[in-house]
Amino acid sequence: MVRPASVATRSLTFTYPGSHPHWTYDTVPLPIPTNQILIQVTASTLSSCDIAIWNTQMLWAKPGEKGLGRDFAGVVTYVGGNHEGKWKVGDEVCGMYYHPYGSGTLASHVLLNPARDAVIRKPEILPTLEAAAFPLSFSLAYQCLKNAPLTPSSTVCVFGGTTSIGLFAIQLAKKHFMVQRVVATCSAGDSEVLARYMGADDVVDYTRVDERDLVDAVLATAGESMHFDLVVDTVGTTPIIMERLKDLTPPKTGWYVTTVGDKDHPEGVSFLSSSSLGKTLVGAVRGPRYKVEGAVPNVETLKLALELYEQQRVRILIDSVLGWDNYQEALDKLQSGSAHGKIVIKIDEF
């Protein structure tokens, strides 16, 4: 039997900031490097992180194709020599492959280094589509929450409660950190029902109040504390929010953590925004603490997610499932802000 010299691959990429995504065809030479494993992807997702990276102007400095997609579920097809005995062909896996200026997971295959990239075996209890829908959003939500020293008497506010990150933040705050009160902002109707179902004690409909009055509407639900120990923002910081930051959370002990940074910031990547960095430095000196939280691939965080999932303390919400040739529909829905939970992309065998 003649062994193949390479594996043919297909991936969704873009060339420069804002350029139209397109399919790129390539090959992975065999044998693969000894420190890597090759995964055939069965499901991936697109997220707000992809939109931010896709639009960042810093990408002009890096020529060539850049990939889309950070989450994945799939099957190990080749194992490098250093990982024999640790991984085997046929292992069902999931994880986060976070290389903002490199390749992505909306692809037929992902070649990764398990010592650097967050990959774990998928338990049988976890369906494949759900396995691809939690790594990035859960990790970001968990990283946001663990910034503040939360206790059972703490209060948390989540701006954007029905985004994929916001939904995990609500669940983690109530069912893992066991805080006293969680308040979420979202639109009325199904969004409000969903936020409450996930654990929010109260919901503020941001569409019914002027942005200047939103802080007052949120604070009115804070209870006896009259403030929040932690604000998790998945929507974007605005000048009005910054004006009222010391009302929202105590200057000496409070935290404002955002996964987006400045709303509509021109730099494209939130954690590299000059104004966001300035707010972080000022917050460290004067308070409240301000931080832009970026994705950090971490196997232990993914294992925690699976533990909480098996204990039925967190749910993985899927907004919709699309074929990989319908990626534009997923991008349009993400940019419209109408997705509740993750948009999962099924990857056909290539």
Protein Blocks (a to p, Z undefined) as FASTA:
>chain_A
ZZdfbdcddddddfbehiacddddddddddddfkbccdddfbdcddfklmmmmmpmklmm
pgcjddedjbdcdddfbdcfklgojacghiacddddddfklccfbdfbdcddfklpccdd
ddfklcfklmmmmmmmmmmmmmmmmmpccdfkbccddehjlbmklmmmmmmmmmmnopab
dcddddehjllmmmmmnopabdcdfklpcfklmmmmmmmmnojnopafbdcdfkbpcfkl
mmmmmmmpcfklgccddfkbpghiaklpaklpmklmmmmmmmmmnopadddddddddfkl
mmmmmmmmmnopaccddfbdcdfklmmmmmmmmmnopagcjdddddddZZ
